[in-house]
């Protein structure tokens, strides 16, 4: 079984009263090593950016 931790936060910037831009950086890290066959375990990680545009009806 592989356990993964996720850390992220988001921000929203209003361009107008109905339109806003969203940005959320996220960091993922494997708590358990993927390769357990050797003494040096490999813990993969990734950094990603989620972006978007919101429109209020």
Buried (B, 14 or more C-beta within 10 A) or exposed (E): EEEEEEEEEEEEEEEEEEEBEEEBBBEBBBEEBEEEEEEEEEEEEEEEEEEEEEEEE
